Amino acid sequence: MIRVPSAARAGVAYTLRGGLYVSLTNASPSLSLLASRGPAFAMPADSGYCALPEGEAAEPAAKEVAELVDEAYGDFEVVGMGENDLGVRFAGLGDPLLRIETLLETVRLVKERRHGVGFAVSTSGLFDAGVPAALKAGGVKGVVVALNASNPPQYDKLMQPTNGKGFGDVCSFVIGAAEAGMDVTCTAVEVPGVDIAVVRALASSLGAATFKSRSFHP
């Protein structure tokens, strides 16, 4: 299992299910994806997760994150054809696409030394539909998009977007990611009143190859 280097700053990286996760910001264009899991939700204690310290100065630069990833992989033994390597996921309290320039620069720096490392992004999808093409061109293979509802009113109520984007933009983002040739996963939280089967069907119609439901913790 890959491990976070002991010298890493608190909040910058954590592990889940054997994969390495890195956080770029606490900011989000909506209710955070962690908060959407419900008020009682908590990350696994053994993940090492914590939010970044407050303030923009605490947000890591690309060089810091790239060096952390390089060090983590330096201590990680890849088995066979890499079947034990789950890659690196940009995630955390905030939405990493709010710092897309830093994200893409991180990927570029890592791939200069470790070309085979795979990258994915967890996001609200509340961004322009052209963003996935930029991610794909920059070396990001996968995207995990929180769809979380099957219609605009329900989405607005649950996710409370704040950047002028909304449900239609999330759908367009998924379409754009699929058209860009990314590995697209959509997720939805099992909030009472949300018809997961309908969201699953919507995700498929938009081009998502995978759908995952997430438990709600009231």
C-alpha positions as CSV (number, residue, x, y, z in Angstrom):
1,M,0.0,0.0,0.0
2,I,1.3,3.4,-0.9
3,R,2.0,5.7,2.1
4,V,2.1,9.5,2.7
5,P,5.7,10.6,3.3
6,S,6.3,11.4,7.0
7,A,7.6,14.8,6.1
8,A,4.4,15.8,4.3
9,R,2.6,18.9,5.6
10,A,-0.7,18.1,7.4
11,G,-3.7,18.3,5.0
12,V,-1.8,18.0,1.8
13,A,-2.1,14.2,1.3
14,Y,-3.9,11.2,2.7
15,T,-4.7,7.6,1.7
16,L,-7.9,5.7,1.0
17,R,-8.3,2.1,-0.1
18,G,-4.6,1.9,-1.0
19,G,-4.6,5.0,-3.2
20,L,-2.8,8.3,-2.7
21,Y,-5.0,11.5,-2.5
22,V,-3.7,15.0,-2.6
23,S,-5.6,18.2,-1.6
24,L,-5.0,21.6,-3.3
25,T,-7.6,23.8,-1.6
26,N,-10.4,24.0,1.0
27,A,-12.5,26.2,-1.3
28,S,-15.5,24.8,-3.1
29,P,-18.1,26.2,-5.6
30,S,-20.9,24.5,-3.7
31,L,-21.5,22.5,-0.6
32,S,-18.3,20.5,-0.3
33,L,-18.5,16.9,-1.4
34,L,-17.6,15.8,2.1
35,A,-20.4,17.8,3.6
36,S,-22.8,16.4,1.1
37,R,-22.3,13.0,2.8
38,G,-24.2,14.3,5.8
39,P,-23.4,16.0,9.1
40,A,-22.2,12.7,10.8
41,F,-19.9,11.7,8.0
42,A,-16.2,11.4,8.8
43,M,-13.2,10.2,6.8
44,P,-11.7,6.9,8.1
45,A,-9.4,7.5,11.0
46,D,-6.6,5.5,9.4
47,S,-6.6,7.6,6.2
48,G,-4.6,10.5,7.7
49,Y,-7.1,13.0,6.2
50,C,-7.4,16.4,7.6
51,A,-8.3,19.8,6.0
52,L,-5.6,22.1,4.9
53,P,-4.9,24.9,7.4
54,E,-6.9,28.0,6.7
55,G,-5.6,30.7,4.4
56,E,-4.4,30.8,0.8
57,A,-0.8,30.6,2.0
58,A,-1.5,27.1,3.2
59,E,-2.5,25.9,-0.3
60,P,0.4,23.8,-1.6
61,A,2.3,24.8,-4.7
62,A,2.7,22.3,-7.6
63,K,6.4,21.7,-6.7
64,E,5.5,20.7,-3.1
65,V,2.8,18.3,-4.3
66,A,4.9,16.8,-7.0
67,E,7.8,16.2,-4.7
68,L,5.4,14.5,-2.2
69,V,4.1,12.2,-4.9
70,D,7.6,11.4,-6.1
71,E,8.7,10.5,-2.6
72,A,5.6,8.4,-2.0
73,Y,6.2,6.4,-5.2
74,G,9.9,6.1,-4.3
75,D,8.9,4.0,-1.3
76,F,6.2,2.1,-3.1
77,E,6.8,-1.3,-4.8
78,V,4.7,-1.6,-7.9
79,V,3.6,-5.2,-8.5
80,G,3.6,-6.9,-11.9
81,M,2.0,-4.5,-14.5
82,G,1.0,-2.1,-11.8
83,E,-2.2,-3.8,-10.7
84,N,-1.6,-2.6,-7.1
85,D,-1.1,1.1,-8.2
86,L,-4.3,3.0,-7.9
87,G,-2.7,6.2,-9.0
88,V,-3.1,9.7,-7.5
89,R,-6.5,11.4,-6.9
90,F,-6.8,15.2,-6.5
91,A,-9.5,15.5,-3.9
92,G,-10.0,16.8,-0.3
93,L,-12.3,19.3,1.4
94,G,-12.4,21.7,-1.5
95,D,-12.7,21.3,-5.3
96,P,-9.2,20.9,-6.9
97,L,-10.4,22.3,-10.2
98,L,-10.5,25.8,-8.5
99,R,-6.7,25.5,-8.8
100,I,-6.5,23.8,-12.2
101,E,-3.3,25.5,-13.2
102,T,-1.5,24.2,-10.1
103,L,-3.1,20.8,-10.7
104,L,-1.9,20.6,-14.3
105,E,1.6,21.8,-13.3
106,T,1.8,19.1,-10.6
107,V,0.9,16.4,-13.2
108,R,3.6,17.8,-15.6
109,L,6.3,17.8,-12.9
110,V,5.5,14.3,-11.7
111,K,5.4,12.9,-15.2
112,E,8.9,14.3,-15.9
113,R,10.2,11.7,-13.5
114,R,7.4,9.1,-13.2
115,H,5.6,8.9,-16.5
116,G,3.5,5.9,-15.5
117,V,1.7,7.5,-12.6
118,G,-2.0,7.8,-13.3
119,F,-4.0,10.9,-12.2
120,A,-7.7,11.4,-11.5
121,V,-9.8,14.3,-10.1
122,S,-12.8,14.3,-7.8
123,T,-15.0,17.4,-8.5
124,S,-18.4,18.9,-8.3
125,G,-18.4,19.4,-12.1
126,L,-19.5,23.0,-11.7
127,F,-17.1,24.2,-14.3
128,D,-17.1,24.9,-18.0
129,A,-17.6,21.9,-20.3
130,G,-14.2,22.5,-22.0
131,V,-12.3,21.9,-18.7
132,P,-12.2,18.1,-19.2
133,A,-10.4,18.4,-22.5
134,A,-7.7,20.5,-20.8
135,L,-7.4,17.9,-18.1
136,K,-7.0,15.1,-20.6
137,A,-4.5,17.0,-22.6
138,G,-2.5,17.7,-19.4
139,G,-2.2,14.0,-18.5
140,V,-5.2,13.5,-16.2
141,K,-6.8,10.2,-17.1
142,G,-10.0,10.0,-14.9
143,V,-12.6,12.2,-13.4
144,V,-15.1,11.5,-10.6
145,V,-18.1,13.8,-10.8
146,A,-20.6,14.3,-8.0
147,L,-23.9,14.3,-9.8
148,N,-26.0,13.9,-6.6
149,A,-29.5,14.6,-8.2
150,S,-31.5,14.0,-11.3
151,N,-33.1,17.5,-11.7
152,P,-32.1,21.2,-11.2
153,P,-34.4,22.0,-8.2
154,Q,-33.2,19.0,-6.2
155,Y,-29.6,19.7,-7.2
156,D,-29.7,23.3,-6.2
157,K,-31.3,22.4,-2.8
158,L,-28.8,19.8,-2.0
159,M,-25.6,21.3,-3.4
160,Q,-26.2,25.0,-3.0
161,P,-23.9,26.1,-5.9
162,T,-22.3,29.6,-5.5
163,N,-20.4,30.2,-8.7
164,G,-23.2,30.8,-11.2
165,K,-23.1,27.2,-12.4
166,G,-25.7,24.6,-11.8
167,F,-27.1,21.2,-12.6
168,G,-26.9,21.7,-16.4
169,D,-23.3,22.6,-16.1
170,V,-22.5,19.4,-14.2
171,C,-24.3,17.4,-16.9
172,S,-22.3,19.2,-19.6
173,F,-19.1,18.6,-17.7
174,V,-19.8,14.8,-17.7
175,I,-20.5,14.9,-21.4
176,G,-17.3,16.9,-22.1
177,A,-15.3,14.4,-20.0
178,A,-16.7,11.4,-21.9
179,E,-16.1,13.1,-25.2
180,A,-12.5,13.9,-24.2
181,G,-11.9,10.2,-23.7
182,M,-11.5,10.4,-19.9
183,D,-12.5,7.6,-17.5
184,V,-15.7,9.1,-16.2
185,T,-17.3,8.0,-12.9
186,C,-20.4,9.7,-11.5
187,T,-21.4,9.5,-7.9
188,A,-24.5,10.3,-5.9
189,V,-25.2,10.4,-2.2
190,E,-28.1,8.3,-0.9
191,V,-29.9,11.4,0.6
192,P,-33.6,10.7,1.4
193,G,-35.7,11.7,-1.6
194,V,-32.9,11.2,-4.2
195,D,-33.8,8.4,-6.6
196,I,-30.5,6.8,-7.1
197,A,-31.7,4.6,-9.9
198,V,-32.8,7.7,-11.9
199,V,-29.4,9.4,-11.2
200,R,-27.6,6.3,-12.3
201,A,-29.6,6.2,-15.6
202,L,-28.8,9.9,-16.1
203,A,-25.1,9.4,-15.6
204,S,-25.1,6.6,-18.1
205,S,-27.0,8.7,-20.7
206,L,-24.4,11.5,-20.3
207,G,-21.5,9.1,-21.0
208,A,-20.2,8.0,-17.6
209,A,-18.7,4.6,-17.7
210,T,-19.1,4.0,-14.0
211,F,-21.6,5.0,-11.3
212,K,-21.2,4.7,-7.6
213,S,-23.7,5.5,-4.8
214,R,-22.4,7.0,-1.5
215,S,-23.9,6.4,1.9
216,F,-25.5,9.3,3.7
217,H,-24.8,10.0,7.3
218,P,-27.5,12.1,9.0
